[in-house]
């Protein structure tokens, strides 16, 4: 299939699977691809797509920002302090193994439904990745270089921008790519169970009313969001990390 662009091939594969599912289960349970496209176009024309998308994206960004603010600070501290890293590792492992439904249930009990549920769920699901990769990046820095920099009174800004950040950036990026992929799935699940707005909530109501065309259309929105973020955010950042590594600024 080398003559097809990768994304076109993927789109055709998804459409093919939808067609097969529709033939097997019937169009009422598994709509034909053209029916899903019409439902998607209807969401665009009505303005519902953008309004719900902005809500979900806003909640995801809020959770990601909080996760990075906390994870980077604690990760840098743990990276410079091996004892702190060992103490925090079991807690981080516990957070990573905890399914989102646990946080959703707890936040719904504490704060009720609304934005607090998806934002908190995204934070809890992503902060372990930020912490771990940041700490590993800091631990990978050459301590002799840092000691020599202090010995020769190299300005701390130069150390930060020319050595520390380029050295930690590839590690952080490895975690951030997982964070982005996890954030939107966690936000959608949280909205499905504990919110009246957002893409996840719309998927819930489509499922509840058995509006399968609309359900698949909203699922398509989430898939397109993930692909867009991979192309528009992660891929340029990977190029930046590769450029830094090629120049030897690490």
C-alpha positions as CSV (number, residue, x, y, z in Angstrom):
1,X,0.0,0.0,0.0
2,X,3.0,2.3,-0.5
3,X,1.0,4.3,-3.1
4,X,-1.4,5.5,-0.4
5,X,-0.6,8.3,2.1
6,X,-0.5,6.8,5.6
7,X,-3.5,8.8,6.9
8,X,-5.6,8.0,3.9
9,X,-4.9,4.3,4.3
10,X,-5.9,4.5,8.0
11,X,-9.1,6.4,7.1
12,X,-10.0,3.8,4.4
13,X,-9.2,1.0,6.9
14,X,-11.5,2.5,9.5
15,X,-14.3,3.0,6.9
16,X,-13.8,-0.6,5.8
17,X,-14.2,-1.9,9.3
18,X,-17.3,0.2,9.8
19,X,-18.8,-1.2,6.6
20,X,-18.1,-4.8,7.7
21,X,-19.6,-4.1,11.1
22,X,-22.7,-2.6,9.5
23,X,-23.1,-5.6,7.3
24,X,-22.7,-8.0,10.2
25,X,-24.7,-6.2,13.0
26,X,-27.1,-4.1,10.8
27,X,-27.1,-0.4,10.2
28,X,-29.2,0.3,13.3
29,X,-26.4,-0.9,15.6
30,X,-23.4,-0.2,13.4
31,X,-24.2,2.7,11.0
32,X,-22.7,2.9,7.5
33,X,-19.7,5.3,7.1
34,X,-21.8,7.7,5.0
35,X,-24.4,8.0,7.8
36,X,-21.7,8.8,10.3
37,X,-20.2,11.4,8.0
38,X,-23.7,13.0,7.7
39,X,-24.1,13.1,11.4
40,X,-20.6,14.6,11.8
41,X,-21.6,17.3,9.2
42,X,-24.8,18.0,11.2
43,X,-22.8,18.5,14.4
44,X,-20.5,21.0,12.5
45,X,-23.4,22.9,11.0
46,X,-25.3,23.2,14.4
47,X,-22.2,24.5,16.2
48,X,-22.4,21.6,18.7
49,X,-19.1,20.1,17.7
50,X,-17.0,23.3,18.4
51,X,-18.8,24.1,21.6
52,X,-18.4,20.6,23.1
53,X,-14.9,20.3,21.7
54,X,-13.8,23.5,23.4
55,X,-15.2,22.3,26.7
56,X,-13.3,18.9,26.5
57,X,-10.1,20.5,25.2
58,X,-10.2,23.2,27.9
59,X,-10.6,20.6,30.6
60,X,-7.8,18.5,29.2
61,X,-5.4,21.5,28.9
62,X,-6.2,22.5,32.5
63,X,-5.4,19.0,33.8
64,X,-2.2,18.8,31.7
65,X,-1.0,22.2,32.9
66,X,-1.6,21.2,36.5
67,X,0.1,17.9,35.9
68,X,3.2,19.5,34.4
69,X,3.4,22.2,37.1
70,X,3.4,19.7,39.8
71,X,5.2,16.9,38.0
72,X,8.1,18.9,36.7
73,X,8.8,20.6,40.1
74,X,8.7,17.4,42.0
75,X,10.5,15.5,39.2
76,X,13.4,18.0,39.3
77,X,13.6,17.8,43.1
78,X,13.6,14.0,42.9
79,X,16.1,13.9,40.1
80,X,18.6,15.8,42.3
81,X,17.8,13.8,45.4
82,X,18.0,10.0,44.9
83,X,16.5,9.3,48.3
84,X,13.5,11.4,47.5
85,X,13.1,9.6,44.2
86,X,13.2,6.2,45.9
87,X,10.6,7.4,48.5
88,X,8.3,8.7,45.8
89,X,8.6,5.8,43.3
90,X,6.1,3.5,45.1
91,X,3.5,6.3,45.2
92,X,4.0,7.1,41.5
93,X,3.7,3.4,40.7
94,X,0.4,3.3,42.6
95,X,-0.9,6.3,40.8
96,X,0.0,4.8,37.4
97,X,-1.8,1.6,38.2
98,X,-4.9,3.3,39.5
99,X,-7.7,3.3,36.9
100,X,-9.4,6.6,36.0
101,X,-12.8,5.3,37.3
102,X,-11.4,5.4,40.8
103,X,-10.6,9.1,40.6
104,X,-13.9,9.8,38.8
105,X,-15.9,8.1,41.6
106,X,-14.0,9.9,44.4
107,X,-14.2,13.4,42.8
108,X,-17.9,12.9,42.1
109,X,-18.4,12.2,45.8
110,X,-16.3,15.1,46.9
111,X,-17.2,17.8,44.3
112,X,-20.2,16.5,42.4
113,X,-20.5,16.6,38.7
114,X,-18.9,19.2,36.4
115,X,-15.5,20.3,35.3
116,X,-13.8,19.2,38.5
117,X,-14.3,15.6,37.6
118,X,-12.5,15.5,34.2
119,X,-9.8,18.0,35.2
120,X,-8.9,16.1,38.3
121,X,-9.0,12.8,36.4
122,X,-6.6,14.1,33.7
123,X,-4.3,15.4,36.4
124,X,-4.2,12.2,38.4
125,X,-3.8,10.1,35.2
126,X,-0.9,12.1,33.7
127,X,1.1,13.6,36.6
128,X,3.0,10.3,37.2
129,X,4.4,10.3,33.6
130,X,5.5,13.9,33.9
131,X,7.2,13.2,37.3
132,X,9.0,10.0,36.2
133,X,10.3,11.3,32.9
134,X,11.5,14.6,34.3
135,X,13.2,12.9,37.2
136,X,15.0,10.5,34.9
137,X,16.1,13.4,32.7
138,X,17.6,15.3,35.6
139,X,19.3,12.1,36.9
140,X,20.8,11.7,33.4
141,X,22.6,15.0,33.5
142,X,26.3,14.8,34.0
143,X,27.0,16.0,37.6
144,X,30.6,16.7,36.7
145,X,29.5,19.2,34.1
146,X,27.2,20.9,36.6
147,X,30.0,21.0,39.2
148,X,32.5,22.4,36.7
149,X,30.0,25.1,35.8
150,X,29.6,26.2,39.4
151,X,33.4,26.1,39.8
152,X,34.0,28.4,36.9
153,X,31.0,30.7,37.8
154,X,29.1,29.9,34.6
155,X,25.8,32.0,34.8
156,X,22.9,29.8,36.0
157,X,20.8,31.0,33.0
158,X,23.4,29.6,30.6
159,X,23.6,26.3,32.5
160,X,19.8,26.1,32.4
161,X,19.2,27.0,28.7
162,X,22.4,25.5,27.2
163,X,22.7,22.3,29.2
164,X,20.0,21.4,31.7
165,X,16.8,22.0,29.6
166,X,18.2,20.4,26.4
167,X,19.3,17.4,28.5
168,X,15.9,16.9,30.2
169,X,13.7,17.8,27.2
170,X,13.9,14.5,25.4
171,X,12.9,12.6,28.6
172,X,10.1,15.0,29.3
173,X,8.9,14.7,25.7
174,X,8.7,10.9,26.0
175,X,6.3,11.4,28.9
176,X,4.4,14.3,27.3
177,X,3.5,12.2,24.2
178,X,1.9,9.7,26.6
179,X,0.3,12.5,28.6
180,X,-1.4,13.9,25.5
181,X,-2.7,10.5,24.4
182,X,-3.9,9.7,28.0
183,X,-5.4,13.1,28.7
184,X,-8.2,13.2,26.1
185,X,-9.2,9.5,26.8
186,X,-9.3,10.2,30.5
187,X,-11.3,13.5,30.0
188,X,-13.8,11.7,27.8
189,X,-14.3,8.9,30.3
190,X,-14.7,11.4,33.1
191,X,-17.3,13.4,31.1
192,X,-19.1,10.2,30.2
193,X,-19.6,9.3,33.9
194,X,-19.5,12.6,35.7
195,X,-20.4,15.6,33.6
196,X,-23.3,17.1,31.6
197,X,-21.1,18.8,29.0
198,X,-18.2,17.8,26.8
199,X,-17.6,15.1,24.2
200,X,-17.8,12.3,26.7
201,X,-21.2,13.5,28.0
202,X,-22.5,13.7,24.4
203,X,-21.3,10.1,23.8
204,X,-23.2,9.1,26.9
205,X,-26.4,10.6,25.8
206,X,-26.0,9.3,22.3
207,X,-25.6,5.8,23.8
208,X,-28.5,6.3,26.2
209,X,-30.8,7.3,23.3
210,X,-29.3,4.7,20.9
211,X,-28.4,7.4,18.4
212,X,-25.6,5.4,16.9
213,X,-24.8,7.7,14.0
214,X,-24.2,10.6,16.5
215,X,-22.3,8.3,18.9
216,X,-19.9,7.3,16.1
217,X,-19.6,10.9,15.0
218,X,-18.5,12.0,18.4
219,X,-16.1,9.1,18.6
220,X,-14.7,10.3,15.3
221,X,-14.1,13.7,16.8
222,X,-12.0,12.2,19.6
223,X,-10.0,10.2,17.1
224,X,-9.4,13.3,14.9
225,X,-8.4,15.3,18.0
226,X,-5.8,12.7,18.9
227,X,-4.4,12.6,15.4
228,X,-4.3,16.4,15.2
229,X,-2.4,16.7,18.5
230,X,0.1,14.0,17.4
231,X,0.8,15.9,14.1
232,X,0.6,19.5,15.3
233,X,2.2,19.2,18.8
234,X,4.2,16.0,19.3
235,X,5.8,15.7,15.8
236,X,7.3,19.2,15.9
237,X,8.5,18.7,19.4
238,X,10.2,15.4,18.4
239,X,11.9,17.3,15.5
240,X,13.1,19.9,18.0
241,X,14.5,17.2,20.3
242,X,16.3,15.5,17.4
243,X,17.8,18.8,16.4
244,X,19.1,19.4,19.9
245,X,20.6,15.9,19.9
246,X,22.2,16.3,16.5
247,X,23.9,19.5,17.6
248,X,25.1,17.7,20.7
249,X,23.4,20.2,23.1
250,X,22.7,17.7,25.8
